[in-house]
Amino acid sequence: MSEPRIITFGCRSNACESEIIRSHAAAAGLGAAVIVNTCAVTAEAVSQARQAIRKARRESPDARIIVTGCAAQTEPGTFAAMPEVDHVLGNSGKLKADTYRSLLEPTSEPVQVDDIMAVKTTAGHLIAGFGGRVRAYVQVQNGCDHRCTFCIIPLARGPSRSVPAGEVVATVRTLTERGTKEVVLTGVDMTAYGRDLPGAMTLGVRQTAARRLSAYLASLTGREVEALVENGGEARTPQFAAVRLSGPASAGEIRRIGISGHDATRLEGVSMS
């Protein structure tokens, strides 16, 4: 079974979703397609996606080009107006197998973008692997309930919603059984994980002696990173039983996004227990 070419922009969540897209599109018979999974965080990201679409058409003049992701969700008309584009899919539809099967139907709508704010749940997706790589991404949360200044993420991703723990465990187990050595738990707002689940459960990761699994938190807010540093690399929060830096604070890669009112920080090298 041939697989489509996936061009991914943006965050770890998009990287995870691209593998889901690859699987669904291939199963639907879209192995010759080019799928661009876009990012909308900056105008430059949208511009880069447009450039990639034009380049893809030049390189594959007969391919079906499908545009999806956050920029497609927030600016469907922009991409639908491009002569290189055959289909535009929203962030909700891009993760559904039925969406890709429908694209082969003669009556298929070229633009399929739903109201993302109406989406209240998210499901886990069993991913067989990440192309033989030792690191894999598992999305456990999507969406954001914050309304930070100038931030487009809630409009692109919708409200915060969590994947049930059992589905997360099943996905991680499948990945590790197939050779994955490191799993990155990812989401748009990881600190919101579990608030929408029964019992308002919180996020934790267990390491077993049989198969050592490094689990990394994909995103923390700036205030939580500061709490980690101020407390010698260890902090307790309502969402996490214990969060520890896996090494000295300087060993983590911390980038503050300097946008007014948007307290976003990325931290690598965080383990949870």
Disulfide bonds with the S-S distance in Angstrom:
none
